[in-house]
């Protein structure tokens, strides 16, 4: 990782991500607290989450064909500035009108779904192909360390001084990120001479027809559907099965988060010994087995250990997955592919949450964990045995900004 951080342009992208992710994690806590304290109604909290999902799953992919023709540096800078402005409006306009508040939330999420694919698409232009895994590990590390540190900080700040100050801090982080990103070189897209619908069709065809992309996304969709049941059943497991209450649930979430942070740090070392495709399937299979073990041995000490290891192996498959998508996609198409990827993963998480909610009353949380984990491992093993993911053919490097 030290090697990739020595590349000045990528270092700027990483620092910008680290700063803005810290603000985003605080923003999420402050937003949910702000809405609930304002309304005392969980329906409005749910509506805010639904609005965010719509922006991710629908608007993000619809904007991607246009965004792929733009200068990615400018897109990221303008997205940061726009998010800073809209976030600053929440405590002033949102407090007086909940529909306006939802519109602001929607706008912020749309800008995020322009920023995130642009950042992922830019990485192969800023680092050599051999360092993609290290670069992706660092970008995910920025998100994970923010979850560990700044979610708790946000909770303390909201309780001490109110959500308004947290929104101000979040707005400031976006502006700092924009200032850092301004020093990046121009990162132009492509396909500007084509119509919007032609670019949309081109992106969809690449997603569906490229064997490596199709098998990676299909496997991850299935894994996310079943692997995300923890998001719903974690609290059920802690309170109903393990009898450790909300403090125990907090410890479980912390174990998972700390494991994920550690995973981002060790993945580059594993990548020196294994191919990405091997890491991807191996990480998924082991992740599924640890998830299944929660149902086989629902003992608090083991649950903490299994969740920690699940967090580690979550990164062992997630980091190479992003590298696979980048290495199998031409530069002008990467924004469209990553916008579709994020939308598909968000949809899979929602499916997993619904699945957990439907099955738990019938089967119980341990059985759902067992079945879900076996499905993750089983589908991953099946994909591996039926051909896995082809290794990309070496191609001439595009214009680079290293």
N, C-alpha and C positions, 0 to 999 in steps of 0.2 A: 504493500500500500504506500510505503514511503516513496517508492519509485514513481508511481502515478501522480502523487501529490507534488512531485518536482516539476511536473508539466504545468506551466503558469496558467494557461487558459482553463484547463480542467480544475485547477485549484480554485480559481475564481468561481466556477460553476458550483463546486462542492461547498465553498464557504457561503455562497448565496443561498443554496438549498438548506444548509444548516441553520442559517439565521431565519429564513422564512418558515421553515418547518417548526422551529421553536414557537414562533408567533401563531402558526396555524393550530398547533396542539393546544395552546392556551385559549385561542379563539373558540375552539369547539366546546371546551368546558364552560367558558363564559357565556356562549350563546345559549346552550341548553339551560344553564342556570338562570340567565336573563329572561328567557321565555317563560320558564316555569314560575319564577318569582313574580313575573308580571301578570300571568294569567291564572296560576294555580290549576292549570288544566293540561293534562298530559296529551290531549288531542293536538294542541298547538305544537308541542314538542315533536310529536309524530309527523305532523305536517311539514315541519322544518326539515326533518330527515328525509321525507318523501321528495321534497323539492330538491334537495341535494342529490338524491338518486336520479331524478329526472334529468338534471343537468349533466350528470355523469354518463348515464346510460343512453340518453337520447340526443341531447344538444351537442355534447362533445364529439361523437362520431359525425354528426351532420356538419359541424364546422371544420372538421379535419381536412376535407379535400381543398378547402380555401386556405387553411392555415399552412398546408404543405407547400404552397406557392410563395409564402412570405419569408422575409428574413427572420430566422428563428431567434436571433438575438433581440431584435426589435419586438417580436411577439412576447418574449419573456419579460423584457423591461416594461412594456406597456401593460402587460397583465399584472405585474407587481404594482405599478402606479395605480391602475384601476382598482385593484383589491384594497390598496391603502385608502383610497378615497371612499369606496363603498363601506369599508369597515368603520371608518370614522363617522359615517352617517348613522350607523345603527343606534347609538345612544341618543341621538338628536331627533331622528325621524321615526325610527322603529318603536320608540317608547310611546308614541302617540297613535300609531296605526299598525296593527298586526299584519294586515295585507301588505303594507309597505315594507314591513320587516321581512316578510317572506320574499318579496321581490328583491330586496337587498341580498338576502341569503342566496337566492337563485343567481343573481349577477356575480357574486363572489365565486360561487362554485363553477359557473361557466368559464370565468377567467382562469380558474385553477385547472380546468380541463383543456384549456388552450396551452397553459404553461407546462403542465406535466408531460404531455407527449412531445412538445418541442424540446424540453430538456433531455428526455430519453433519446430522441432522434439526433440531438447534437453530440452526444457522447462519442460515437464512433468517428466524428470529425475532429475531436479534440485529443483522442488517445489512440495509440496503435492497437491493432486487433488483438495482439497478445496480452494487452492490459485491460481488456473489456471487463473481465471478471472482477479485477481489483477496483475498477472505476464504478461498476454497478454495486459492488459491496459497500463502497463508501457512500454512494447516494442513498442506499437503503439504510445504512448506519445513521445517516443524518435524521431520517424519519424515526427510527427505532429509539435512538438515544433521546430524542425529543419526547417520545411517549413516556420513557422512564423518568425523565427529569422534570419536564415542563408541565405535564398534566397535573402532577402534584403541586407544583408551584402555582398554577392557575387556580386550583382549588383553594389554596391558602389566600391568594390575593383577592379572589371573589368574596371569600368570607370576611376578609379584613377591611377592604376598601371598596368593594363593589365591582360589578362586571364592567362598568364604564371605563375604568382605568385599564383593565385588561384589553379592551378593544383599542384603546389609544396605543398601548404597547405593541399590539399586533400590527396596527397600521404603520408604526415606526419600523418594525422588522421588514415589512414589505418594501418600504422606501430604501432601507439600507441594502436589501437584496438587489433592488433596481440599480443602485449606485455601483455595486460591485459588478453586476452584469454588463454595465455600459462599457467596461474595459475589454470585453470579449471582442474577437474579430467578427466581421459579418458572417453569418451562417445562413446562406441562401438556400431556399427550397428548390423546387423544380417543377416542370410541367405547367408553367404559366400560360403557355399557348393553347392548352386544352380547355374544353368547357368543364364546368363544375361537375356535370353528370358523368362525363368521360373519366374525370379523375376519381370520382366516387366508385365507378364501375371498376376501374383499374385496381383500386385498393381492395375492393371486395374480392375480385378475382385472385389477387395475390394471396389473400387470407385463406381462400377456399382451395386453391389449386396447388399452392406450394406445399409439398408433402411435409417438410419439417415444421413449417408454421402451423399447418392444420393439426398435426399430431401433438405439437406442444400445447396449443391453445385448448384442444379437446381434452387432453389429459389434465391440464390445470383447471379447466372448468369443472370436471368431475371431482377433482381433489378439493376444490374450493367449496363445492356444494356439500360434500360430506365432512370435510375438515373444519368447516366454519360452524359446526353445531356447538363447539365449545363456547362461542360467543353468547349463546342463549342458555346452554345447559351448565355453564360454569357455576353460576349462582345457585342453580337447583342442586347441583352436586354438593356444593359447600354447605347449604342450609339443610337440605332434605336427606341427603345420603351420609355425608361425612360428619354432620352435626358440628361444624366449626364456625358457622355464622358468617356475617359479613367481614370480620377481620380475617378469617380463613380464606374467604374469597379474594380479598385484597392480596393476600400472600400468594395465592394461586396465579393471579394476573401478573404479579411482580415476577414470579418464577418464569412465566412464559416470556415476558418482555426482556428480562435479563438474558435468558437463553438466546433470544433473537439478536440482541446486541452482540453477544459473544460469537454467534454464528456468522455475522457479517465480518468479523475480524479473522476468523479461521478459514473462511471459504477460499481466499486467494492461495493459502498454503495447500489446500486440498486440490485446487485447480492446477498446481504444479505437478501433480502426480496422476490425476485422472482427467479424461476428456469431459467436456461439458455435458455431453449426452449421458455419460455414465453417472456423473454427479446428479443430474436431473432425476433420473429414474431411481437411482440408489437412495437419494434423499427422500423422495416421495414414498418409497416402500418402507423405509425405516420410520419416517414420520407417521405413516398409517399404523404401523405396529405399536408405536408408543401411544397413539390415540386409543387404539383398541385395548391396550393394557389398562387404561383407566376404568374400563368396564369389568375387566377380569379381576383386578385387585384394587378395589376402591378403598384404599387405606391412605390417610392424609399424607403421611411421609412419602409414600410412593407416588401419589398424585403430584406432589410438588416436584419430585425428581423427574417424573415422566413429562410434565409440562415444561420444565426447564429444557430437557433434551428435545422435546417437540419444537421449542423455539429455535434451538440450534439447527435442527434438520430442516425446519421451514426455510431457513436461509440457504441451506445446502442445495435445495432444488429451486428456490425462487431466483437467486442471483444468476445461475447459468441459464435459466429460462429467459431472462431478459437479454443475456448475451446471445443466445440462440436466435431470438427474434431480430436482434440488431444485425447479426452476421449473415442472416438469410434474407435480408430485405435491402433493396437498393436505397440509397440515401433519400431520393425524392419521395419515396413511399413511406418512410419510417413514421412520420407523424400520423398518417392514417392508420397504420397497423397498431401503433401504441394507443391511439384513441379508442380503437375497437377493442384492443386487449383490456384496457382499464374498464371499459363499459361491460364487457363480458364477465370480468372478474367481480365487479360490483353486483351484477345480476346474479351470479352464482352464490355470492354471500347471502343475498336476500333469499334465494331458494333454500339455502342451508338453514337459515333462521326459521323459515316456515316449516321445513321438514322436521326440525327439532321440536318446534312447538306442537306439531301434529302427533309425532310419535311418542314423545315423553309421557303423556298421560296414559298411553296404552301399554308401553313396554318398560318404562322407567328409564332414568338417565343412564345407569351403567350399561344396560343392553343397547341403548342407542349409540353410546360411545363405542362399544364393541363392534356393532354392525358398521358404523360409519368408518371406523379405522380400517376394518377389513376391506371395505369397498375401495378406500383410497389405495391401499396396498395392492389389492387384486386388480384393479383397473390399470395401475401403473405397471405391474408385472406383465399383464396381458399385452399392453402396448409395447413393452420391451421385447417380449417373446415373438411378437408378430412383426418385427422389423425395426423397432425403436425409431430413432431420428437420424436421418442421413447427415453425414458430416459435409459442411459446405465446401464447394470446390474453390480453390484459390482463385481470386480475381484481382485484376490490377487495382491498386489503391486509388480512390478518388482524390480530388484536391484536398489536402489536409491542412489543418490549422495547428499542428503540434508546435 
